[in-house]
Amino acid sequence: MSHPVMSVSQYKRSGGFTLLEVLLAFVIFALSFATVMEIQSGSIRNTIRAREYSEIALIAQSVMDQIGLEIPLEAGTSVGGESGDYEWEVTIDSFEDSTGEVDSVQLAELTGIELLRIDVVISWGEPPRDRFREFSTVRAMLEGRVL
């Protein structure tokens, strides 16, 4: 039985990968890994942002629940406070309808109802509190009672 005879150059080519092939594979792996890491860090940033916004919404709801109980429900009231890493400020003013569709202010005056606009601003971040969100609602009062 005869075996084919291979030259030295044929033997070297069939034995493995060249340095160029290894470097190219490494570059492709590094680029793929960098892309995956960027996607992962973006996902972490979005998760942190969603957690912050959820906390802010809960704090705003809690502060609005205090209005009329611990915070007086009167036009011209301005109160502030802290909740953990967040600062909040409540401003209560008379409501002025800016839509022009139905004059709710005149309707409220005819029925003896007072409309109050409540604004809650929550701020956080490094001083001077560079991030904030605003929440607003309208409450109605009849003869000094909240409706």
Residue pairs with C-beta under 8 A, 6 or more apart in sequence:
17 25
52 124
53 133
55 84
55 86
56 86
56 122
56 124
56 133
57 135
59 83
59 86
59 88
59 122
60 88
60 120
60 122
60 133
60 135
62 83
63 71
63 81
63 83
63 88
63 90
63 120
64 118
64 120
64 135
64 137
67 73
67 90
67 92
67 118
67 139
68 139
68 146
71 77
71 79
71 90
73 92
73 116
73 139
73 141
73 146
74 92
75 92
75 93
75 94
75 114
75 116
76 92
76 93
77 90
77 91
77 92
78 89
78 90
78 91
78 92
79 89
79 90
80 87
80 88
80 89
80 90
81 87
81 88
82 88
85 124
86 122
86 123
86 124
87 122
87 123
87 124
87 129
88 120
88 121
88 122
88 123
89 120
89 121
89 123
90 118
90 119
90 120
91 118
91 119
91 121
92 116
92 117
92 118
92 119
93 116
93 117
93 119
94 114
94 115
94 116
94 117
95 104
95 105
95 108
95 115
95 116
95 117
95 138
96 105
96 117
97 103
97 104
97 105
104 115
105 115
108 114
108 115
108 140
111 142
112 142
112 143
113 140
113 141
113 142
113 147
114 140
114 141
114 142
115 138
115 139
115 140
115 141
116 138
116 139
116 140
116 141
117 136
117 137
117 138
118 136
118 137
118 138
118 139
119 134
119 135
119 136
120 134
120 135
120 136
121 132
121 133
121 134
121 135
122 132
122 133
122 135
123 129
123 131
123 132
124 131
124 132
125 131
139 146
139 147
140 146
140 147
141 147
